[in-house]
Amino acid sequence: MNKIFRCIAIYLFLLFAYSNSKAQTNCGWQQGDIVTYTQATWGNDGSSIVAILLDNNFGAVYGNNFQFGISGTNGYSLLFTNTTNLLAYLPANQQHVFI
């Protein structure tokens, strides 16, 4: 009897996992909607294709600024107001330090 319950539990789990994964493939995202780049791809002088792409689209994507972290007096964050400052920060390939 215990074996039957185990088989039913496995079957239900697999059925749920299959139906859940099938639903996620129809969420509207298509291959190529999101593109990521390695830190090395950014380059050091802003002349890489990734840096040019960022420079051409910074305002459209981020508006006037790009901030991440916890803003305000109780947090720490980084604020980039233009492409030049962001590219000066990237790639962050030096020793890790506290912000």
Backbone torsions as a table, in degrees:
resi	resn	phi	psi	omega
1	MET	NA	-40.6	179.6
2	ASN	-62.7	-36.5	179.2
3	LYS	-65.6	-36.9	179.2
4	ILE	-65.6	-44.2	178.9
5	PHE	-63.1	-38.7	177.7
6	ARG	-63.7	-42.9	178.7
7	CYS	-64.4	-41.1	178.4
8	ILE	-65.1	-41.8	179.8
9	ALA	-63.0	-42.8	178.7
10	ILE	-64.7	-43.4	179.0
11	TYR	-60.7	-46.4	179.8
12	LEU	-64.3	-38.8	177.7
13	PHE	-62.5	-47.9	-179.9
14	LEU	-64.4	-38.7	177.8
15	LEU	-63.2	-44.6	178.4
16	PHE	-64.5	-44.5	-179.4
17	ALA	-62.7	-41.0	179.4
18	TYR	-66.8	-46.8	-178.1
19	SER	-66.9	-34.7	178.9
20	ASN	-69.5	-40.5	-179.8
21	SER	-71.0	-32.7	178.5
22	LYS	-67.5	-37.9	179.1
23	ALA	-66.3	-35.9	-177.6
24	GLN	-70.3	-25.9	-179.6
25	THR	-74.7	-15.6	-179.9
26	ASN	-104.3	31.8	-174.7
27	CYS	-86.6	-2.2	178.9
28	GLY	102.3	-16.7	177.2
29	TRP	-75.2	140.1	177.9
30	GLN	-119.8	157.1	176.5
31	GLN	-58.5	129.8	-179.6
32	GLY	96.2	-5.5	178.6
33	ASP	-65.5	-33.0	178.4
34	ILE	-123.5	132.7	179.2
35	VAL	-127.2	134.7	177.0
36	THR	-120.2	159.9	-179.4
37	TYR	-133.7	149.9	175.5
38	THR	-75.7	162.9	178.9
39	GLN	-62.5	-36.0	-179.5
40	ALA	-64.6	-28.1	-179.1
41	THR	-67.7	-24.3	-178.1
42	TRP	-67.2	-29.2	-179.4
43	GLY	77.9	179.1	-177.0
44	ASN	-110.1	-16.3	-172.2
45	ASP	-118.5	4.6	178.3
46	GLY	81.3	8.3	-177.5
47	SER	-99.7	-0.6	179.6
48	SER	-72.2	160.8	-179.8
49	ILE	-61.9	-32.7	178.9
50	VAL	-68.6	-42.9	179.0
51	ALA	-65.0	-39.1	178.5
52	ILE	-66.2	-41.0	177.0
53	LEU	-60.9	-44.2	177.8
54	LEU	-63.3	-45.3	-178.7
55	ASP	-61.7	-41.3	-178.5
56	ASN	-70.7	-22.7	-173.0
57	ASN	-122.9	8.3	-175.9
58	PHE	-56.8	-52.0	-178.0
59	GLY	-63.2	-38.4	-179.5
60	ALA	-69.2	-33.8	-177.2
61	VAL	-87.7	-46.4	-172.1
62	TYR	-107.3	-5.6	-176.7
63	GLY	71.8	-130.2	-178.1
64	ASN	-86.6	-18.3	-178.3
65	ASN	-157.1	161.7	176.5
66	PHE	-127.8	115.5	-177.7
67	GLN	-127.2	136.8	172.9
68	PHE	-139.1	154.3	-173.8
69	GLY	112.7	-160.7	178.4
70	ILE	-106.6	110.1	-177.0
71	SER	-81.2	165.7	178.9
72	GLY	99.1	179.5	-175.3
73	THR	-72.2	-20.4	-179.0
74	ASN	-95.9	4.5	-176.6
75	GLY	-136.2	-179.7	178.0
76	TYR	-127.0	136.6	179.5
77	SER	-152.1	166.6	173.4
78	LEU	-114.0	135.8	-179.9
79	LEU	-124.1	122.5	177.4
80	PHE	-115.6	124.6	-177.4
81	THR	-102.8	-4.9	177.9
82	ASN	-159.6	169.0	-177.5
83	THR	-65.9	-37.5	-177.3
84	THR	-58.6	-46.0	-179.8
85	ASN	-67.8	-39.1	179.2
86	LEU	-65.3	-42.3	179.2
87	LEU	-69.7	-27.5	174.9
88	ALA	-67.7	-30.4	178.0
89	TYR	-78.6	-36.4	-178.5
90	LEU	-94.2	147.3	-8.7
91	PRO	-77.8	144.8	179.3
92	ALA	-88.3	76.2	-175.8
93	ASN	-108.3	19.4	178.7
94	GLN	-98.7	-177.0	-179.8
95	GLN	-63.6	141.4	-179.8
96	HIS	-66.3	135.3	176.0
97	VAL	-137.4	160.3	176.7
98	PHE	-73.3	143.8	179.0
99	ILE	-80.4	NA	NA
